[in-house]
Amino acid sequence: MHSELQSPHPDYRQWLADIKGRYRQVQLKAAMVVNTAVLEFYWELRADIVARQSITSWGQGFLTQLSADLMNEFPGVSGFSKRNAEQMRRWVTFWSQLPPIAKQPASQWMDILWWSHLAKTPNACSPCFGRCNDTKRTR
């Protein structure tokens, strides 16, 4: 039989602290991989929504139906509400009208941000967006 250490040796405590730290790093890496994959999915879904609405005649209820179907299929996922679908559509429409921007190193931080943080950008930028379009037209 093994007996528990009465007073753990300092080397053991240091080794245990190292194991805990390494495990937490692995958890963080895994979470970042998952978050990146989810963000990529949402980015593709945004583009799909805009593309489908431009080539089909599914009507005004399209986003409501899509939202209901996805929430029914994935009940624990909060990102499929009608409001989110509208925000996704607005996001793609906003960014597709701007000139392309070269990828910056800081854009890597986007991989750890959630969609809800990004969804507010087109609304917040709407006043300046008109000015951006005016500036683009005068060049």
N, C-alpha and C positions, 0 to 999 in steps of 0.2 A: 504494500500500500504506500501511496505517496502521502507525505505530510505537508501541510501548508507551511510556508516560510513564516517563522515567528516574527522576524524583523527583516523585511526584504533588504537585500544587499543593495548598496548604491548603484552598482553596475546593472542590476536587474531593473531598478526603477528607471534608469536612463534608457535601457533597452525598451522597456514597456512604453515610455514616453515617445521614443522613436517610432515604434510600431503604430501607436495611436496617430501620430502626425502623418505618417505615410498613408494610413488608411483614410484619413480625412482628405489628403491630397487626391487620392484615387476617387473618392466620392465626388469631390469638386470637379475633377476632370470629366467624370461620367456625366454629371449634371450639365456641364458645358457642351458636351457632345450632343446630349438629348436636346438641350435648348437650341442649339444650332440647327439640328434636323427639323425641329418644330418650326423655327423661323423660316427655314427654306420652304417647308410645306406651305406655310401661310403666304409667303411671297408668291409661290406658284398659284395658289388658290386665288389670290387677289387678281393676278393676270388672267386666270381662267374665267373669273366672274365677269370682268370687263369684256373679254373676247366673246364669251357666250352671249352676253347682252347685246353686243354689236351685230351678231350674225343670226340671232334667233328672234322669234316674236313671242316669247313666253309671257310677256306682260309684266304689270306692276307687282304681281304676287310672287315673282320668281325668288326674290331674296327671302321672303317670308317662308315659302315652301322649302327652299334649300336649308334655311336655318332650322326649321322644324324637323326635317328629315335627318340632318346631321346630329342635332341634339337628341333625337330619339335613338339613333344608332350608338352615340357616344355620350351617355348621360352624365358621366363624371367630368366631361371637358367643358370648360366655361367659355372657350373662344369661338363658339359657333352661333352666338346670338345674332338676331337680325341687325341690331345696332353695330356689332362688329363687322358683319358682312357689308353694311353700308360704309363703314369706316375703311374697310379694305378696298372697296371700289373707289372711294374718294382718294385714298392714298396712291393707288396706281395711276389714276387720272392726273393727279397733281404732279407726280414725279415723271410721268411719261411726257409731259409737256415742256419740261426743262431740258436744256442741253445736257448731254452726257458729262459726267464728272469722272475724272480719273480716280481710281481707288486710292485712298489715303491710308497710311498706317493706322490712323485713329479709327478708321472704319471697322477695324477688327473688333473694337469694343461693341459694335452692334450685335455681335454673336451672343453676348450675354444679356442683352436687353430683351424684355418681353414686349410683345405686340402692343399691349395696352399703353406702354410708355410712348410708342411711336405713333399711335393712332391719332393723337391730338395735334400732330405737326401741321397737316393741311389746314385745319381749322384755325390754328394759331397764325399761320402764315398767309391766310387768305388776303388780308389787306395789302401785304407786300407783294403777293403773287401777281396782282394786277400791274403793279409797278414793274415787276420783273418782265412781264410780257411787253409792256410799253417800251422798256429799255431795249429788249430784243428786236422789236419792230423798227426802232430808229437807227439800228446799226447798218 
